Amino acid sequence: MGSLNALRRGSLATVVLVFGFLSLLLLGTLVAVDALLLSIDYASGLAIVALLAIVFMLLQWAIAPVIVRWAIRGRRAVTPESNPWLRETVEEAARQAGVPTPRIWTSEDRAPNAFVFGRTTRSADLVVTQGLLERLNQDEVRAVLAHEIGHLRHRDVIIMTWVSAVPLLAYVLARLGFEALRGTKSSGNSKGSGQAILAAIAVAILAYLVYLITQLLVLHLSRTREYYADAYSAAATRDPHLLASALTKIAYGLSLARKESEPSGLRAFYIGDPVKAHDDVRGIHEKVTAYDLDRDGQIDAFELQKALEAERRNPWSRANELFRTHPHTYRRILMLEQMEEEIKRGGLPANVYEYV
């Protein structure tokens, strides 16, 4: 269970870094420039800027669910009468995870996918596309639903909403820095105009750097949370192969659906990324061929160990994921195969829920 502990620690460290050091560095530098240009008290300036940042993040947290709900194609509420199996399955998964049952919707989207969103775990919404219900069998759908409930158990709907506001805030501040630079040049203010120009340049450049770094960290956190939700699904269903099979079908289905229509702006919420689906399908083919040493069509325990070692030694594989919201599908399948081997060797421990 060491790998599950590592997932949890990595997620926490990324959140602390995004909200802690980098955010304070950005705000502190901005206030220092304000103090230089406007001669305001530093403590007062820090309080003002911090308050504005909090207001900005609260606004995003408040309106994000409304925007997501509006963007869902052909949304329909799931009731005990309209789809009793789906309703009962979600309720059971929520009880097992110890979270409130989310509002359940279906979407007319033909691409196989599912996602959760909301302001809090108690007010969350779960969306299942028609394509997912049609392309996957009930056991695979149950594994996907467990993955989404895992996101609620881990409070990802709240964490990702808040951390995603930091890069956006940094970008806005960077633009303000360049606007301040333009205003300083045009005003011709004699009092320390040279220092003011240098300060405006510095804050703009720093804000852009913080924007880039925090954006990469947010994407890394998103990928980590996907692994974490995969692990929860594997533990909850006690059959990691179900989610691995579902992910393969989703990747193929999304790859086909991409040819028919462009994905919506909700791609970051989905269990699979429509934009990267074609690459994921190619990756599954390539990796299965490379790691299936005896060419029997399956990855046995020995081949799995060799595959995991090769992936850990491959820097290009990690570099290719830098700008992705989701891990490569084949990497997720390898992790699930590893959990399946652990179950075969002795089963998951009774306290597995302490890790996932």
Residue pairs with C-beta under 8 A, 6 or more apart in sequence:
1 349
1 352
1 355
3 335
3 338
4 228
4 231
4 355
4 356
5 355
7 224
7 227
7 228
7 231
8 228
8 355
10 224
11 154
11 159
11 221
11 224
11 225
11 228
14 163
14 217
14 220
14 221
14 224
15 159
15 163
15 221
17 217
18 163
18 166
18 214
18 217
18 218
18 221
19 162
19 163
19 166
22 166
22 210
22 213
22 214
22 217
23 53
23 166
23 210
23 214
25 206
25 210
26 169
26 170
26 173
26 206
26 207
26 210
27 46
27 49
27 50
27 53
28 46
29 202
29 203
29 206
30 49
30 173
30 177
30 203
30 207
31 42
31 45
31 46
31 49
32 42
32 199
33 177
33 180
33 199
33 200
33 202
33 203
34 40
34 45
34 49
35 41
35 42
35 45
36 192
36 195
36 196
36 199
37 180
37 184
37 196
37 199
37 200
53 169
56 165
56 169
56 172
57 162
57 165
57 166
57 169
60 161
60 164
60 165
60 168
61 119
61 158
61 161
61 162
61 165
62 119
64 117
64 119
64 161
65 117
65 118
65 119
65 123
65 125
68 117
68 125
68 266
68 269
69 75
69 117
69 125
71 264
71 265
71 266
72 105
72 107
72 127
72 266
73 107
73 108
73 109
73 264
74 107
74 108
74 109
75 105
75 106
75 107
75 127
76 82
76 105
76 106
76 107
76 108
77 103
77 104
77 105
78 86
78 87
78 90
78 104
78 105
78 106
78 128
79 87
80 87
80 88
83 106
85 138
86 104
86 106
86 128
86 133
86 141
87 104
89 138
89 141
89 142
89 145
90 101
90 102
90 104
90 126
90 145
90 149
91 101
93 142
93 145
93 146
93 149
93 236
94 100
94 101
94 102
94 149
94 152
95 101
96 149
96 236
97 149
97 150
97 152
97 153
97 232
97 236
98 153
99 121
99 149
99 152
99 153
100 121
100 122
100 124
102 116
102 118
102 124
102 125
102 126
102 152
103 124
103 125
103 126
104 125
104 126
104 128
105 125
105 126
105 127
105 128
106 127
106 128
106 129
106 130
106 133
107 127
107 128
107 129
107 130
108 129
108 130
109 129
109 130
109 131
109 264
110 129
110 130
110 131
110 134
110 257
110 260
111 129
111 131
111 253
111 254
111 257
111 258
111 263
111 274
112 129
112 131
112 132
112 134
112 135
112 136
112 249
112 250
112 253
112 254
112 257
112 272
113 129
113 131
113 132
113 250
113 254
113 270
113 271
113 272
113 274
114 126
114 127
114 128
114 129
114 132
114 144
114 145
114 147
114 148
114 270
114 271
115 126
115 127
115 148
115 266
115 269
115 270
115 271
116 124
116 125
116 126
116 127
116 148
116 149
116 151
116 152
116 156
116 157
116 269
117 124
117 125
117 127
117 157
117 269
118 124
118 125
118 157
119 157
119 158
119 161
120 157
120 158
121 152
121 155
121 157
121 158
124 152
124 157
126 145
126 148
126 149
128 141
128 145
131 253
131 257
132 141
132 144
132 250
133 141
135 249
135 250
135 253
136 144
136 246
136 249
136 250
139 237
139 239
139 242
140 242
140 243
140 245
140 246
140 249
141 246
142 237
142 242
143 233
143 237
143 239
143 242
143 243
143 245
143 246
144 233
144 243
144 246
144 250
144 271
146 232
146 233
146 236
146 237
146 243
147 229
147 230
147 232
147 233
147 243
147 271
148 229
148 271
149 232
149 236
150 228
150 229
150 230
150 231
150 232
150 233
150 236
150 356
151 157
151 225
151 229
153 232
153 356
154 225
154 228
154 229
154 232
156 225
156 229
159 221
159 225
160 218
160 221
160 222
160 225
163 214
163 217
163 218
163 221
164 218
166 214
166 218
167 211
167 214
167 215
167 218
170 207
170 208
170 210
170 211
170 214
171 207
171 208
171 211
173 203
173 207
174 203
174 204
174 207
174 208
174 211
175 204
177 200
177 201
177 203
177 204
177 205
177 207
178 200
178 204
180 200
180 203
180 204
181 197
181 200
181 201
181 204
184 193
184 196
184 197
184 200
185 197
189 196
216 322
216 323
219 322
219 323
219 324
219 325
220 322
222 268
222 325
222 326
223 321
223 324
223 325
223 326
223 327
226 271
226 326
226 327
226 332
227 327
227 332
227 335
228 356
230 243
230 332
230 335
230 336
231 335
231 339
231 355
231 356
232 356
233 240
233 242
233 243
234 240
234 243
234 336
234 339
234 340
235 339
235 348
235 352
235 353
235 355
235 356
236 356
237 243
238 343
238 348
239 340
240 336
240 337
240 339
240 340
240 343
241 336
241 337
241 340
243 336
244 332
244 333
244 336
244 337
244 340
247 271
247 272
247 329
247 332
247 333
247 336
248 284
248 329
248 333
250 271
250 272
251 272
251 277
251 280
251 281
251 284
251 329
252 277
252 281
254 272
254 273
254 274
254 277
254 280
255 277
255 278
255 280
255 281
257 274
257 277
258 274
258 275
258 277
258 278
263 274
263 275
267 273
267 274
267 275
267 325
268 325
270 326
272 280
272 326
272 329
273 280
273 324
273 325
273 326
276 324
276 326
279 328
280 328
280 329
280 330
281 329
283 328
283 329
283 330
284 329
284 330
284 333
287 307
287 330
287 334
288 299
288 330
291 299
291 303
291 304
291 306
291 307
291 310
292 298
292 299
292 303
293 302
293 303
293 306
294 300
294 303
299 307
299 337
301 341
304 334
304 337
304 338
304 341
307 334
308 334
308 338
311 317
311 331
311 334
317 328
317 331
320 328
321 327
321 328
321 331
339 348
342 348
